[in-house]
Amino acid sequence: MMTQEAILYYADHPADFVEDLLHVTPDKNQRAILDSVAKNQMTSVRSGHGIGKSAVEAWTVIWFMSTRPFPKIPCTAPTQHQLFDILWAEISKWLRNNKALERELMDKGKGLHEAVPRGMVRCGPNGQQAGRPAGIPR
């Protein structure tokens, strides 16, 4: 379980959250996106295929859910396929790889279910509804 100190730290440091809890090192562009999301009300990313946008989106959803008390995360995609088969699959993959974090989210009563889209966020394909701490479990 993350301590209050850890939650407060990670709320402003999503790249550190990704490194420490998801055990992956974001590249320079991914880190810039994560930092922008933490510092700005809106972040826009435009780029080609295969550069890790879906991973950053998934990391951002997991980070926000882990560091906010009652998160609501509006998600949009041009097609239902992109939302369900790409974004939700990516979120599910990262949580499957970290059972402690998955349990943490479930223990907080945030409604996370193994089928991520049903309990994590409620949104359709068009976006309706819209210093590191020590002792982090790995």
N, C-alpha and C positions, 0 to 999 in steps of 0.2 A: 504494500500500500504506500502511495506517495504521501509524504508529510506535507503539512501546510506550507512549510518553507519551500519545498520542492515545487509545489503547485504555483506559488507566487513567483518563483524564479522562472519556471518554464513558461508562464503566461506571457512573458516578454521576450522569450528566447526560443522560438520554435525550432531553429536549426540545432540547438543543443538538445532539445527534447528528442528530435529525430535521431541524433547520434547516440544519446544515452539510453533511450527506451526502445527505439525501433532497430538500433544497432546497424545503422547504415550511415555512410558519410555522403551528404549531399554535395554535388559538384558546385562550382562557382555560380552558375546560373540558377540552380535550384536553391542555393543558400540566399541569393539575392531575392528570389520570389518569396521565400519564407520570411525574410527580414521585412520585406515590403508589406506583407500581410499583417505582420505584428505592429508595424508603425503607421499604416495608412488605413483609412476606412474602405478604400477600394483599390484593388490591384488588378491589372489587366496583363495577360500574357499572350503574345502572338509569336508562334514559331512553327517549325516543321514537324514532321512525324518522327517518332522514336527518340526524342530528346529527354524524356522523363516527366512530361507534364502531368500525366495521370498519376504517377507516383507522388509528385508534389501535392496534387489535389487530395489524394488519399491521406498523406501525412498531415496535411492541413486540417482535414476533417477530424482525424484522430487526435491531433494536438488540441484543437479547439474544444472537443468533447471532454478531454482529460483535464483541461485547465479552466473551464467555466462551469459555474454551478448548475445552470439549467439552459444548456445551449440549444439554439434553434439555428439550423444551418441551411439556408436556401441554396439549392443546387440546380443548375440549368445545364442543358445540353441540346444540341440541334436535333438529336433523335433519341427515342427511348432506348435504342440499342446502346448508344454511347453512355447513357446514364446507368442502365442496369448491367450491361455486359462488360463495360470498361471500368467506370468509376466504382460501382459497388463491388465488382470482382477485385479490384485493386485494394479497396479498403479491407475486404474480407481476407485477402492474402496477407496483408501486413499484420492483422490481428491474429490470424492463425499462427503466424510465426512468433508471436509473443503472447503466450497464454496468461502470463501474469498481468499484462496490460488489459487483455480481454476481460479477465476476471475483475480487475479494478473497475472497469467501466460498468460491468454488470452489477458489481457490489454497490456502486453508487446509485443504483436504481435508475440508470439513464435509459433503460429499455433496450439495451443492445441485445440483439438476438443473433444466433448463428447465421441466419439469413439476413444479412445486414440491412437491406433496404426496408424491410418491414418494420423494424423497431428503432432504427437509428435516426433517421430524418424522414419527414413526410414531405416529399415533393415529387411532382410528376416531371415528365420530360420537358415541359415548358417552364419549370421552376415555380409552380404554385407553392404557396406557403413558405412563403418564404421564412559571476563566480558560480559554478555549478554546485548544487547540494550533494552532500555525501549520502551514501546508503540507499541508492536507488536500486530496487530489485531488478535483476536482468532475467 
